[in-house]
Amino acid sequence: MVISGCLGYLQYGRDMDVYGSYAMTADNYHEERLTVVVNKLYVADQKVCAEEIVKRCRENSFKSVRFSYDQSIPNALYVTVYASKRQAAKGTQMFSFFTCRRTVMKRIILLMIRINLC
């Protein structure tokens, strides 16, 4: 009972958040690179998880970071996803993906998911 409660908390009791971010701007080009910690033991559907991350970026709803879209909207979004802060510190990623501006703002179609098989 206690073990199942602990596992339930580890999988469903914590919210994802941004672990680190980096923005690059040059003339009319703006790019965001994020490191996101999903705080889950596993992610069953990486595409759904990626779409949730993009949605939170669009809605600016992460707890620890706020994006400033008044100056420019990112042309590209590169995201590396980790299970926990400990995994991020070790560099053991779950998956990574990127989207370009057209898909981020209009259709939110995932262009690529690279699965880390390490």
C-alpha positions as CSV (number, residue, x, y, z in Angstrom):
1,M,0.0,0.0,0.0
2,V,2.8,2.4,0.9
3,I,4.8,1.5,-2.1
4,S,1.9,1.9,-4.5
5,G,1.3,5.3,-2.9
6,C,4.9,6.4,-3.4
7,L,4.9,5.1,-7.0
8,G,1.6,6.9,-7.7
9,Y,3.1,10.2,-6.3
10,L,6.3,9.8,-8.4
11,Q,4.3,9.2,-11.6
12,Y,1.3,11.5,-11.1
13,G,1.9,13.7,-8.1
14,R,4.4,16.1,-9.6
15,D,4.1,18.6,-12.4
16,M,6.6,19.2,-15.2
17,D,8.7,22.3,-15.2
18,V,11.6,24.0,-17.1
19,Y,15.0,23.0,-15.7
20,G,16.9,25.4,-17.9
21,S,16.4,27.8,-20.8
22,Y,18.4,29.6,-23.4
23,A,17.3,32.1,-25.9
24,M,19.2,33.3,-29.0
25,T,18.2,36.3,-31.1
26,A,19.8,37.6,-34.3
27,D,18.0,40.2,-36.4
28,N,14.6,38.7,-37.1
29,Y,15.4,35.2,-35.9
30,H,14.6,34.1,-32.4
31,E,15.1,30.6,-31.0
32,E,14.4,29.1,-27.6
33,R,16.2,26.0,-26.2
34,L,14.6,24.4,-23.2
35,T,15.4,21.7,-20.8
36,V,12.2,20.3,-19.4
37,V,11.9,17.9,-16.4
38,V,8.6,16.0,-16.6
39,N,8.9,14.6,-13.1
40,K,7.5,11.2,-14.0
41,L,8.9,7.6,-13.9
42,Y,8.1,7.1,-17.6
43,V,6.2,8.8,-20.4
44,A,3.9,6.4,-22.3
45,D,3.4,8.7,-25.3
46,Q,6.2,11.0,-26.2
47,K,4.2,12.9,-28.9
48,V,1.4,13.8,-26.4
49,C,4.1,14.9,-23.9
50,A,5.8,17.0,-26.5
51,E,2.4,18.6,-27.5
52,E,1.8,19.4,-23.8
53,I,5.2,21.1,-23.5
54,V,4.5,23.2,-26.6
55,K,1.1,24.1,-25.3
56,R,2.6,25.2,-22.0
57,C,5.1,27.3,-23.9
58,R,2.4,29.0,-25.9
59,E,0.2,29.6,-22.8
60,N,3.3,30.6,-20.8
61,S,2.2,28.3,-18.0
62,F,5.4,26.9,-16.6
63,K,6.0,27.6,-12.9
64,S,9.7,28.6,-12.9
65,V,10.0,30.5,-16.2
66,R,8.0,33.1,-18.1
67,F,8.6,33.8,-21.7
68,S,8.5,37.3,-23.2
69,Y,6.6,37.2,-26.4
70,D,6.0,41.0,-26.7
71,Q,9.4,41.5,-28.5
72,S,9.4,38.5,-30.7
73,I,7.8,35.0,-31.2
74,P,10.3,32.2,-31.4
75,N,11.0,30.9,-34.9
76,A,12.2,27.6,-33.5
77,L,11.8,25.7,-30.2
78,Y,14.3,23.0,-29.3
79,V,13.4,20.9,-26.2
80,T,15.3,18.2,-24.3
81,V,13.1,16.2,-21.9
82,Y,14.3,14.5,-18.8
83,A,12.5,12.3,-16.3
84,S,13.8,14.2,-13.2
85,K,16.3,16.8,-12.1
86,R,18.7,14.0,-11.1
87,Q,18.5,12.6,-14.7
88,A,19.0,16.1,-16.1
89,A,22.1,16.5,-13.9
90,K,23.5,13.2,-15.2
91,G,22.6,14.0,-18.8
92,T,20.3,11.0,-19.3
93,Q,17.5,12.3,-21.5
94,M,14.2,10.7,-22.2
95,F,13.8,12.3,-25.7
96,S,14.2,15.6,-27.5
97,F,12.2,17.4,-30.2
98,F,12.0,20.6,-32.1
99,T,9.3,22.6,-33.8
100,C,9.4,25.6,-36.1
101,R,7.3,28.7,-35.8
102,R,4.7,27.7,-38.3
103,T,3.8,24.5,-36.3
104,V,4.2,26.1,-32.9
105,M,1.8,28.9,-33.6
106,K,-0.7,27.3,-36.0
107,R,-0.9,23.6,-36.1
108,I,1.4,22.2,-33.4
109,I,2.5,19.3,-35.5
110,L,5.5,17.5,-34.2
111,L,8.3,17.6,-36.8
112,M,10.7,15.2,-35.2
113,I,11.2,13.2,-32.1
114,R,14.7,11.8,-31.5
115,I,14.7,9.0,-29.0
116,N,17.8,8.6,-26.9
117,L,18.5,4.9,-26.8
118,C,21.4,5.1,-24.3
